[in-house]
Amino acid sequence: MNDRNREVSRRTFLKTAGTVAGSALVLPHLIRSEVLAAQARPGANQRPTIALIGLGERGTNHLVNMVDRMGKGEVYVAAVCDADEKRLEKAKQIAGPKTEAYRDYRYILQRKDIDAVIIATPDHWHGVQFVQAAQCGKHVYCESPACSTIEEGKAMIEAARKAKIVTQIGAQGRSQGEAYLMRRYLADGAVGKVTKVTCWSNLGQVDDNPEPDEDPPPELDWDLWLGPLRWQSYNPRFSNGEFRWMMESGGGRICHPGAHVMSCAMWWMGADGTGPDTVEAVGAAPTKGLWDTAVEMKVTYTFKNPDWVLTWNQPGKPVEPEERKPEEAAIDQPSCGAIYQGENGEAVAWGGDVGIWAERKVRQWKSPSPGVEIAKSPGHIEDWLNGIRTGAKTIMDVEAGVGVANLCILGNLSFILGRKLHWDNNKFEITGDEQAGRLMNRPQRFPYYM
């Protein structure tokens, strides 16, 4: 591993920080001006050159997948990046000696040979890294939820449109076979007009074993891990794997697996590009420990034209998973899912971020002729790679992903403020509530801001 590439001194990092000022990207001096102006190059991407940013469990899964595809000649894995030295060493062993390793993702963005990046960093990094990657002309696959604030989502959509890149947000449930069957079932009107979608999940997490702050492990660049977040001391209850239960970095259960469950809801309802008229949350916060996301939570989203209601229930009343035949895919995640209530009946789907399972009547449904034409994803990564090669729109592009992330963000803001919020989806703004409006954005720490 090349130390020059993977380590950046604090002084150099501060002097050459990647920031977004207005619409112009300012990155380290090693990023040449012609790179900043570069647009995505679909014609050159029959075998796209890929880099991976973030190498936790999800990022490592992506790396294994990409290395397998590299062996088949589908992609070339040029670089990996993480703020944790041990993760980098592991990734190098998986990827092989020709793959460069970096601690600072900006060195990846400055490389003209890299066509696309996979972002699997903690949620608080998604917005900054997505926008900067887009402004460097890279196609982007970014894990879900797409963003942590409303303003981040706006910037992501704007940057992607301007760069004309292909994007995919990692709500992979949409690309699964039974998700397609549920979309077809509801689109065909099998239960009539759906007026209510009731999502369920487990209780949120409570920090029952709080630990004091301590020095970060020597392999972890804690400053870089925090990135745009306000500075705070290292704590093992708020780092790799545990960030999900902090409001500013993970958002809690409504984001994991809520973003995945509600991603399917928005697609199955044909509601991408729309948003709720009102959002109202009630619940209970933790009373001890470091984690601060909701333990109990019910969020009601009301949609207009067409009128329907989406509810997030934590905990909810789970539907007992159906018994499946040995040759049928087992329901491995019954702890979350949703009931789709229509004028003529209802339909149930289980799962979220691990898999999607639709009940038997959905799987056995025969569409009338002619039925509603529904696009079927070849697989979430395959769909993104196909988009890079052809320019085709993906099943969960950044606009759809930000729309779902907004549901999570608005739910948390209503919970924090203790009141109903009114949302203007055309402007991406909370209306009639100055305090809530200020919370659509938050300061980002120098030098990691957009």
QUIFENBEL-V840235 format. One record per helix or strand of 3 or more residues. SS is the DSSP state (helix for helix, strand for strand). FROM is the first residue (numbers start at 0). TO is the last residue. If there is no record, write none. Layout:
BEGIN
SS:FROM:TO, SS:FROM:TO
END
This chain:
BEGIN
helix:2:5, helix:9:14, strand:18:20, strand:23:25, helix:32:35, helix:41:43, strand:48:52, helix:56:70, strand:75:80, helix:84:94, strand:99:101, helix:105:108, strand:115:118, helix:122:134, strand:138:141, helix:149:162, strand:166:168, helix:171:174, helix:176:186, strand:193:200, helix:221:225, helix:242:244, helix:257:267, strand:277:283, strand:295:302, strand:307:313, strand:336:341, strand:344:350, strand:355:357, helix:359:362, helix:379:389, helix:397:416, strand:420:423, strand:428:430, helix:433:437
END
